[in-house]
Amino acid sequence: MMRDLLPRTVEIMETFGDAPVSSLFPEEAAVVANAAEVRRREFATVRSCARTALGRLGEPPAPLLPGLRGAPGWPAGIVGTMTHCTGYRAAAVARSSDVVSLGMDAERNEPLPNEGVLDLVTLPAERTRLTQLTADRPEICWDRLVFSAKESVYKTWFPLTHTFLDFLECDVTVHPATGTFTARLLVPGPLVSGTRLPTFKGTWRATNSLLLTAITLPRWTR
């Protein structure tokens, strides 16, 4: 599933079940000691996925603690991303010599809760495009897909800038025929190799139950 959205320089582990909470390192367990059981299982499982993916890069098992704004901390020389939703968890990692930043997100293929939420996460131009997308392919919840794409944008953005990016600070255009999307940043983009990036380009897939989005910025990005 997510494997098809990422280049071969990225290692990915995904699962439809949960790892035992006992798989956490003590430092990790302390982070979610007072959390609800479902949150503890999510936290444990995405870290189990991440350690499996890291092992494929030759990295030894180690605690993966959340840092600023909850972003996961990675070993030196590694970039990565995690995601989870009901019934699905995944983590992806790569060498920073190959990839500048990664972002991915998984959501249930279900509409956003209400128009109030839609207004908070989409721009008027995006809502206009959503109307046409829904008319053409109603089996995909396009509002949720755009939300997912923006989550992937943020996960890619944050490690490069360490600043917040609002949902309304990027304009996502989904390209149904190619399984891709373009996110135009409405604020100054991050500097990569001395070049300020005005857009992120990503990929997406839809199944009956899941919507998946991913962005990879390779080291050669210009």
Salt bridges, closest charged atoms under 4 A:
ASP18 OD2 - ARG41 NE 3.31
ASP18 OD1 - ARG89 NE 2.63
GLU28 OE2 - ARG51 NH1 2.83
GLU37 OE1 - ARG40 NH1 2.72
GLU37 OE2 - ARG41 NH1 3.97
GLU42 OE1 - HIS84 ND1 3.54
GLU59 OE2 - ARG95 NH1 2.76
ASP105 OD1 - LYS155 NZ 3.70
GLU107 OE1 - ARG144 NH1 3.86
ASP119 OD1 - ARG127 NE 3.50
GLU126 OE1 - LYS150 NZ 2.84
GLU139 OE2 - ARG137 NE 3.13
ASP171 OD1 - ARG129 NH2 2.43
ASP171 OD2 - ARG184 NH2 3.18
